[in-house]
Amino acid sequence: MNFYSELEKIIKTQNPHDKFVRFYSFYDKYQNNECIFEQNFEPEFFEEPSYEGVCKIVPPQVVPKRTNLTTKDGQINLLHAIAHIEYSAIDLALDAAYRFINLPKEYYDDWLEVAEDEIRHFKMLESLLERLGAKYGDIEVHNSLFEASQKTQTLIERMAVVPRYLEANGLDATPLILKKIDNLQKDEILDELVKSLNVILEEEVSHVQKGDRWFEYACKQNKEDKSVYFEIIDKYYPQGFDRARHINKDARLEAGFSCSELKNIAHKNVC
């Protein structure tokens, strides 16, 4: 099986569960060393996300708000929003393995492992949606994560923006969601969501850690200091670090951020 060509087919697969079946078959072959890495492969630039045929895509400000989590509609909106992040993350992990060729095998090991994690996360959330009588694709979604992958076509920029910025922001945001849920009346769906979010938070620390490892690798390849991270983020998210923010210090430190980086992000000494 050709590694990059098969990944391209998986990424383009629109139906989520067809995508997962195809991925698991591919991943089994990869783990059994049955894949051939095409040396001169040229990755395609994707114009549209794979979920285009499943979800209605709207601007971020039009996506339904996740406000009243004590109502069925509020819970569906929240679950769908998080499920969409996880689904987008599946394609982002697959694209990281597909787009950047001729790297050490450990690089592909890492991002295929991340893809498998993200599929499992998506399935946990999808099962909760189904218990509420909903499914992925019922709610409008935005394209922000897909657009981030379109913008970052070099390894150093992809590793800076996706795992070390976008996914690291999730390390900060998830505890706030958990705190909000904890203040609500007990509810079976919310209790299950809390369990899922705790699994996601724990495992996504390792995803950011992988991004940190390969960002550092790319910095060495490009003869850049790791501080170039802030230049890259400012290029694509000019106000990304303008304001002081709550950060998940322990998770970010575990994921590879330095205290000096956290000071620049939080606008204060945090360690």
N, C-alpha and C positions, 0 to 999 in steps of 0.2 A: 504494500500500500504506500502510495506517495504521500509524504507527511503534509506538505504545504497545500497541495491540491485538494486533499481530503478535508483539511481544515477550512479551506475556502468554501467547500460545499456545505459543511456544517454551519458555518457562520451565516450563509445565505438561506439556510432552511428557515422558512417562516413559521411553520407550526411548532410551538414549543416542544411538544412531546415527541414529534418526529425528530427534532433537533437533538433531544436528549438520547433517544435510542441510537441515533447515528453516532453521537459523541461516545457513548459507552462502548459501542462496538470498536470504534477507532481507538479509544483509550486502552482497551484490552490488548489490541495489537501493538500499540506503542509500548506498553509495559512488558510485552513479550519480545521486544526488539524486532518487530515485523514491519517497521516503517522504513522507507527509503527517503532520505533528505535530498531533494533536488538542489543541486549546487547553484544553478543559475536561474532559479525561480524568480519571477517578477510579480510581487503581490499587487493585487488590484486595489484601486482607490474606491471605496464604497460610497456611492452617492446617497443611498437611503439605508436606514436601519432595517434589520431583519423583521422587526415587529410591525413594520409599516402596514402589512396586510391583516394584522390582528388588532391593533389599537388605533384609535383616532388621535392624531398628533395635533396639539395646539400649543400656542405660546405658554411659557411657564406661568404667567400671571392669570391664565384662564383655567388652569387645572383646578378642580374643586378643592376647597379648603378642608383641612382635617381639623375641625373644631370640636364639636360635641361628641366625645367618645363614649358617652352613655347611650347613644342612639345607634341603631343598626346602620343607618346611612353613614354616620360619622365613622364607625368602625370599618365599614367597607372602604370608605375613602382613604383612611389611614393604611389599612392593609394593602390596598391596591397600589398606593404610592410607594410603599416600601418594597412590595413585590416587583414593581417596575424598576426600582433601583437595582435590585438583585438580578433581575432578568437582563438589564443593560450591562451589569457587571459580568455576566456570563460571556456575552459577546466581546466585551473589553478584554477579558482574560484570554479568550480564544484568539482575538486579533493580536494581542501581544506576542503570542506564540507564532502566529501566521506571518506577521508583517516584518519581523526583524530576523533575517536569515543568517545562517552560518555562525551562530553563537554557541557557547558551550552547552552540552546536553543538559546540565543542571538548570540552565535558564528555562528550557522547555519543560523539564520536570516541574519546576516551580509554577509556571503559569497554567499548565494543564491541571495540576493539583488545585489551584485556585478556581479554575472553571468548574471542577467537580464539586468543590465546596459551595460555589454560588448556585449551582443547580439544586443542591440539597436545600439551601436556604430558600430558594424560590419555591420549592415543593412544599416546605413547611408552611409558608405564607399562603400558598395557593389552597392548601387543604382547609385553612381557616376561612378563606373567602368562600369556599364551597359550602362550608357549614352555615354560612350566612346567606346561601342561595345566590352567590355571585361567582364570577370567574374573571380571570385575567383578560383584559380587553373591554370590560364593561365600562370603565371610566377613562376619560381623556387623559393623555400623558404628554409630557414634553420630551424634547430631543436633546437636552443639555449634555448628557453623558456621551451620547453618540457624537455630537458636535465636537466634544473635547477630543475624541479619538480622531476625527477628521483633521483637526488643527495640528495634532502632534504626530508627525510622520518620521521623527527621528527617535532613537532609543532614549537619548538623554531627556528629551522633552516629554516623551510618553511616561517615563518613570517618575519624572518630577510632578507632572500634572495629575495623572490618574491615581496611582497609589499614594504618593506623598502629599498630594493636595486634596483631591476630591474624596478619596477613601479615608484619609486621615481626618478630614472634616467630619466624616461619619463617626469616628471614634469619639469626637466631642459631642455630637448631636444625640447619639443613642442614649447615653445616660440621662439626658434631659427629657427624652420621651419616656423613659422608664420612671423617672421621678413624677412626671405628669400623670402617668397611669396609676402609680402607687397612691396618689391622692384621691383617686376615684373610688366609687363604691365597687365592691368585689363583683366580678363578672367572669363567667367561664371562658369566654373568648379572649377577654383581656388577660386573664391569667395565663392562657396558652401563648398569647402574643408575648408576654413578658419572658416566658421560658425560651421562646424562639429568638427574641432580641438578645438575650444573654448569651445564647450559643453564637449568634452572628457577631456580637461584639468581641467575644473571646477569639473567634477564628479570624476575624478581620484584622486583629493586631498582627497576626502572622502574615496576612496579605500585604499590609503596609511594610512590614519587615522585609518581605521579599522585594518589594519595590525599592526600599532603601538600599538593599544589597546590590541590585542591578543598576540603580542610579549611580551609586559609587563606582561600579564597574564602568559605566558609560563615561563618567567624569574622567577616570584614568585614561580611557581610550581617546577622549577628546582633549586630554591635557588641561582639564578645567578643575578649579577648586570647587569643593562641594557648595560653597556659597553662591554659585551660579544658580542654585535653586531659586533664590529670591528674584533674580533677574527674569528667569523663565516664568515664574508665576505672575510677576508684574506685567510681562508681555501679554499674557492671555487673560489675566484677571486683575486689571489695574488697581482695583480697590480691595483686592483679596485680603490684604493684611493691614488695611488702613486704620481699622478701629480695634480697640482693645476687645478681647473676646474671652469667653470661658473656654478653657482647653482641658482635655483629659490628660493631665501631666503624666501619670503613671503609664497609661497605655501608649502614649507617644514616645516616652523614653524607652519602653520595652521594644517599640517598633523601630528604634534607631535614631530618633531625633536627639540632637544635643541640647544641653541647657541654653547655649547661646542662641540656637535656632528658636527654642521655645520662648525666649525673652523677646525676640523679634516678632514672633507671632502673637504673643499675648500682650505685648507692650508693657511688661513688668517682669521682675525676677520671679521665677516660679520654682527654681531649684538651685 
